[in-house]
């Protein structure tokens, strides 16, 4: 079993979801604890460098969980950076803002 950590913004994403979607997200996170390579590797998406991040689908591909592996050679923690809709690349735009914010601070 791997440790899962949600950055504060991802916790907020989770809180905004309705009940049925939350349950599906929880199931995917449980699966992720068993297999950190469950998701698909991301590279450059919509002019955003997401190298090192992965995505897994939730709710029939309507939502994404975007995460990265801390110390990928010897995985210690799976860090979730966002949970959001696929629609209009919403999740990727959120992630880009979070990455920029982290670079500044």
PAPAFI-445750 format. One line per 4 residues: number of its first residue (from 0); their letters; for each residue x, y, z negated of C-alpha. Coordinates in nm, 3 decimals. Each point is the difference from the previous one (the first is absolute). Example, Ala and Ser with C-alpha at 12.3 -4.5 7.8 and 13.67 -1.06 7.14 Angstrom:
2
0 = AS = 1.230 -0.450 -0.780 ~ 0.137 0.344 0.066
This chain:
105
0 = XXXX = 0.000 0.000 0.000 ~ 0.125 0.343 0.096 ~ -0.066 0.323 -0.187 ~ -0.232 0.249 0.166
4 = XXXX = 0.037 0.371 -0.067 ~ -0.232 0.266 0.141 ~ 0.141 0.349 0.028 ~ -0.233 0.255 -0.167
8 = XXXX = -0.147 0.113 0.332 ~ -0.086 -0.361 0.091 ~ -0.178 -0.036 -0.336 ~ -0.209 0.303 0.101
12 = XXXX = -0.070 -0.162 0.340 ~ -0.120 -0.313 -0.178 ~ -0.227 0.194 -0.236 ~ -0.172 0.166 0.297
16 = XXXX = -0.107 -0.331 0.155 ~ -0.346 -0.144 -0.049 ~ -0.050 -0.323 -0.196 ~ -0.005 -0.255 0.282
20 = XXXX = 0.310 0.146 0.165 ~ 0.178 0.011 -0.339 ~ -0.066 -0.373 -0.044 ~ 0.143 -0.075 0.344
24 = XXXX = 0.305 0.216 -0.074 ~ 0.050 -0.183 -0.330 ~ -0.012 -0.337 0.182 ~ 0.261 0.116 0.251
28 = XXXX = 0.225 0.129 -0.277 ~ -0.027 -0.339 -0.173 ~ 0.103 -0.169 0.326 ~ 0.286 0.249 0.032
32 = XXXX = 0.128 -0.102 -0.346 ~ 0.051 -0.349 0.141 ~ 0.137 0.099 0.340 ~ 0.162 0.343 0.043
36 = XXXX = 0.035 -0.062 0.375 ~ -0.374 -0.034 0.048 ~ -0.012 0.334 0.181 ~ 0.136 0.118 0.331
40 = XXXX = 0.314 0.212 0.013 ~ -0.048 0.363 0.101 ~ 0.247 0.203 0.198 ~ -0.081 0.333 0.158
44 = XXXX = -0.372 0.067 -0.003 ~ -0.151 0.321 0.132 ~ 0.337 0.181 -0.019 ~ 0.046 -0.111 -0.363
48 = XXXX = 0.301 -0.211 -0.095 ~ -0.146 -0.283 -0.205 ~ 0.298 -0.231 0.028 ~ 0.016 -0.226 -0.304
52 = XXXX = -0.376 0.014 -0.057 ~ -0.256 -0.272 0.062 ~ -0.377 0.005 0.050 ~ -0.267 -0.251 -0.082
56 = XXXX = -0.357 0.017 0.119 ~ -0.304 0.016 -0.224 ~ -0.371 0.001 0.077 ~ 0.024 -0.129 0.356
60 = XXXX = 0.292 0.227 0.092 ~ -0.193 0.314 -0.100 ~ 0.239 0.070 -0.289 ~ 0.374 -0.037 -0.045
64 = XXXX = 0.223 -0.052 -0.299 ~ 0.344 0.142 0.076 ~ 0.288 -0.119 -0.215 ~ 0.373 -0.049 -0.014
68 = XXXX = 0.226 -0.251 -0.167 ~ 0.236 0.128 -0.264 ~ 0.339 -0.167 0.045 ~ -0.111 -0.197 0.308
72 = XXXX = 0.293 -0.245 -0.019 ~ -0.109 -0.115 -0.345 ~ -0.355 0.128 -0.036 ~ -0.073 0.130 -0.346
76 = XXXX = -0.301 0.225 0.055 ~ -0.258 0.057 0.270 ~ -0.077 0.372 -0.001 ~ -0.336 0.102 0.147
80 = XXXX = 0.006 0.348 0.151 ~ -0.349 0.030 0.137 ~ -0.341 -0.153 0.050 ~ -0.220 0.155 0.263
84 = XXXX = -0.199 -0.012 0.318 ~ 0.141 -0.095 0.334 ~ -0.228 0.255 0.164 ~ 0.192 0.288 0.161
88 = XXXX = 0.323 -0.130 -0.154 ~ -0.117 0.140 -0.335 ~ 0.220 -0.227 -0.209 ~ 0.312 0.079 0.202
92 = XXXX = -0.058 0.374 -0.028 ~ -0.042 -0.034 -0.378 ~ 0.320 -0.198 -0.016 ~ 0.192 0.259 0.201
96 = XXXX = -0.106 0.272 -0.247 ~ 0.104 -0.218 -0.293 ~ 0.338 -0.071 0.155 ~ 0.061 0.372 0.064
100 = XXXX = -0.103 0.082 -0.356 ~ 0.242 -0.258 -0.141 ~ 0.286 0.138 0.212 ~ -0.052 0.347 -0.144
104 = X = -0.022 -0.105 -0.367
